[in-house]
Amino acid sequence: MKVIEGYMPYLGYKTYYRIVGECKGNKKPLVLLHGGPGSTHNYFEVLDRLAEEGRAIISYDQIGCGNSYVDGHPELWCSETWDNELIELRKHLGLDEVHLLGQSWGGMLAIEYLCDYKPEGVKSVILSSTLPAAELWAHEQHRMIKFMSQEDQDAIAKAEETGNFDDPAYLAANERFMLLHCAGEVTEDSPECLRRPKKSGTEAYVAGWGPNEYNPTGSLGGWEYRDKIGDIKEPALIINGTNDLCTPFVAKTMYDLIPNSKWELFDGCRHMCFVEENDKYCKLVNEWMEKYD
């Protein structure tokens, strides 16, 4: 499979991109928007196989992480920076017609882009384990924390009360929470792209979102699109897992509000449905894109 890597100048820095395969016939490229903020494109390499169907798959490291790493610039870590980066990337690569797939924060980016910028040429959007509002997300994470041991609940509550997110008891509790709802431990059997060392954008995450999944205190803390996502005119495929940080209630909220939407719930999956049920996920996404090419 042909892989092209390159960099786009952006804000005096550079944005890394990766293109796998090429489009044949009337198939439109798929642009992948990773989570975090600051998580890198790496995990999306498990979707390279979608290119085997004759479609270019484009991922990139959003500024602040991976091969686009920048830190020491907290003023950059707001949605406007990442919105404009996506706009510039489409121009830079001549992506007139695309499908968009946003996972977690990447789905928020897709929602904001579609609602506020009304771009042309987006054939469909795939909203994977994402959210329509930071407040709703925080509410659901706190509901799930109540199913943890009393010891873990107390450690998390104490950290939230004191603002000390370095306490060992909190760190252990948060790790258990993420193992339950985000992803399993990376082992020697995990895909290579998950095992590979990466430069996470910790500053981008903390300044953009917050110290953890349930305390959105960063620039996205007031992010609220429940009143806007009804304006999304593009066909929308909503995907999440039953054990996901994106709970079925969060997914259903999007499904109820977006007019031309379909919802697929992955039984037993956490936040990384595309890794945990890769065959099912790729089949679903491929059929969806073929329908809307």
N, C-alpha and C positions, 0 to 999 in steps of 0.2 A: 504494500500500500504506500502510495506516494505521500510523504510528509514534507511540508514547507514550513519553515520557521522564520520569523522576522520581527522587526521592531518598528513601531510607529512613534515619531516624535510627539510628545504630549506635555504641555505645561513646562517645557524646559527639561523634561525627563524623557523616559521612553516606556512604551507599552509593548510588552512581548505578546506575539500571537502565534498560533499553530494551526495549520490547515491540513486536514487529512482527506485524501481522495479528491475527486472532482465530480462536478455535476454532469449528468448525462440526460439527454432528452429534456423534458420539461421540469425536471426535479430542481427544487430550490435548496440553497445551502441552509444548514442549521447552525445558528450562532448560540453558543453555550455561555451562560452567565453564572459564574461560580458564587458560592456562598461566602460567609464571613460576617462582615467584610474582612478580607485578608486571608482567605483560605487557599488560594491558588487554583489553577486549572487542573492540577495533577489527577485528582480522582475522576475527572471526566474522561480520562483516557480509556476507561472501561467501555465508553460509548464509541470508540473508534470503529467498532464493527458495523455501525450504522452506515459508514462510508462504503461498505461492500455492496450496498444496494444502489450504487451509482449516485452518491450525493456527497458534496463537500461538507465536512464537519469542522467548524471553526471554534476554537477556544482561545482564551487569552487570560493573562494574569492582570487583573485590574491593578491600577497604580497603587503602590503601597505593599505589595507582596510578591513572592516568587521572583521571576525574572524581571519584574517591574518594581522591584523593591525600592522604597523610599521611606525614611523615617525622620523624625525631628521636625516634622511639618504638620502639627495637629490641625492647623487651619485648613488643610486639604481634605480632611476626612468628613465630608458631607456628601449628601446625595448628588448635589449639583456637579461635583467633580466627576463622579462615576457616570452620571447621565451624559455629560458632554463627551466623556471618553468613548462611550458606546456610539454616540452620534458621529464622532470623528473616525472611529474604526470603520463604520459602515462606509463613510466617504473614502477613506484611505484604501480600502479593499474593493471598492466599487460594488458593494452589496445592495443592489437596487431592490431585490426581492429576497426575502428570508423567512425562515421559521425561527422563532426565538424559544429557547428553553432556559428558564431561570430556576435555580434550586436554592431554597432558603433565602438568604439576603438577595441572591440573584433574581429570585422571583419578585421581590419587592422592587428591585431595579427595573424589571420588565413592566410591572404594573405602573410605576411612576412614569416611565418612558412613554407607555401607551396613553396614559390618562392626561399627562401634562404637555407632551410634545406632539401628540397626534401624528406619528410618523407615517409616511407612505410606504407601501410595499411589504408590510408584514402580513404574511399569508395566514399564520396561526401562531398562537403562543401556548407553551406548555409550562404550567405553573406547578413545579415539583416541590412538595414539602415546604410551602411558603406561607405567607400571611398577608391579611389585608390591613392590619393595625397592630402597632407595637403594644398597645394597652391590652388588647385581646390575647396576644401571645404571652405576655407576662402573667395575665390572669390564669391562663391554662397551665403554664409551667408551675405556678404556685399550687394549683389544684393537684397536679401530679406529685409534687413534693410531699403532699399529705399521705401518700401511699408508702413513703419510705419509713425506715425505722425512726423511732422517737429521737434517738441519738443524732441521726443525720438531719432530721428536721430542726433540732435545736441548734446544731452547728451552723446550718444555713441561716436560720433566723438571727443568730448572734452576729454573724458576719454582716448581714444586712443592717442590723441595728448599729453596729460599731463602725461599719465601713472598712473593717479589716478583712480583706479578701486574701490575705497571706496566711491566715491561721491554718495549721496542719489539719485540724479536724474538719474545717470547712472544705479545704482542698480535697480531702478524701471523700467527703460527702458529695461534692460537686462531680468528682470523677465517677462515683457510683451512679449518680443521676444521668450523666452523659452516656455511660455504658448501657443503661436501661433504655434510653430514648434517642440517642444520636447514632452511635456505631459501636461495634464490638472492637476488642483489642486487635491491633495489627500484629499478625503472626507471619511466620515464614511461608505460610500457605496463602496469605493475602496477595492480591494482584500486585505486580511490581510497582505500579504507579502509586500505590498506597504506602509501600515500604520505602520508597525513595525519599531521601532527606529533602526537605523543602524549607524555604525561608518564609515562614508565616508572617503575616502583617499584624503583629500583636498591637502595635500602636493604632493602626487603622481600625482594628476590632474594638479596642477599649474606647477610643475617642469617637468612633462611629456608632457603636452599639452600646457597650458597657462591659462590666467585669465578668458577666456570665449571661446565660440565655434568659434568665428571669428578671434581670435588672437593667432594662434599657434606659441608661442614664446619659448616653452619648448624644450626638447630633441627631440621631434617628429616634430618640426617645419619645418624641411626640408624633411620630409618623402615623398618619391616620388616613386610610383610603377607602373605608367602607362607604363613604358618601360619594365616592368618585368611580369605583370600579364598574358600576352599572353602565358607564359610558364606553367600556371596552367593546369595540365593534367586531374585533377579530375573533374567530373561533378559538375557544380556550379549553385546553385539556388540563384538568386538575388531578394531581397524583399525590397520594400520601400513604403512610402506613398506619396500622392500628396502634402501634407502639411509638409513634413518631412524636418528636417535639411539635410538629404540625399535627395536632390532634384531629380526630374526625370532626369535632365541632368547628375548629378553625377552617378546615377544608370545606365543610358544608356551608359555612358563612360565605365563602367565596362563590361556591356553586349556586347558592340562592341569589346572589347579587349580580353575577355576570350573566347576561342574557343568553349568549350562544355558547354554553359550556357543557362539558361532560366531566364526570367525576369517576375516578377509578381508585378504589381503596385496596391496598395491598395487605393481605392478612399476615400478621406476625412481623411486619417490617418496621424498622426504626427510620431514622432521618435519611438514610442512604438506600432507599428502595432500589435505586439504579445499580447499586453494588450487590445488595442482598438477594434481589430477584432479577438478575441481569437479563436472562433470556426473556422473561415475561415483559420486562420493561422495554427492551429494545423492540420486541414484536409490536407492542402497543404503540410506541412512539413512531415506528416506521409506518404502520398502517394509518395512523393519524395524519402524518405528513403527506402520504400518498393521496389521501382523501382531499387535502386542501392545497396541493401543489398548483 
